[in-house]
């Protein structure tokens, strides 16, 4: 079995975990944010960047239109940026 063939199952599992976490703990709870980040990485690994970027909190506005830290007001900061999402780390 190739690694790519396991992505659909991993994504299905991550989607379920993320939904359960949001219902049980709330949208901004650290576990929910972590599970959403895991789902984003699964989407990225499967080449589904359009679904991954919003979950990473990607914000394509110029830095000057965001808060001084570069994060969107009211959103938790995340280390991932849309620029770093192009590489999946696999060969």
Number of C-alpha atoms within 10 A of each C-alpha: 5 6 9 10 10 11 16 13 11 16 19 12 12 21 18 13 18 21 15 14 21 17 11 11 12 14 15 13 12 13 16 21 20 14 20 23 21 21 25 26 23 24 23 20 21 19 17 13 18 11 15 24 21 12 18 22 20 18 15 10 10 8 13 9 10 14 11 10 10 14 18 17 11 7 9 12 13 12 10 14 14 15 10 9 19 12 11 14 8 6 4
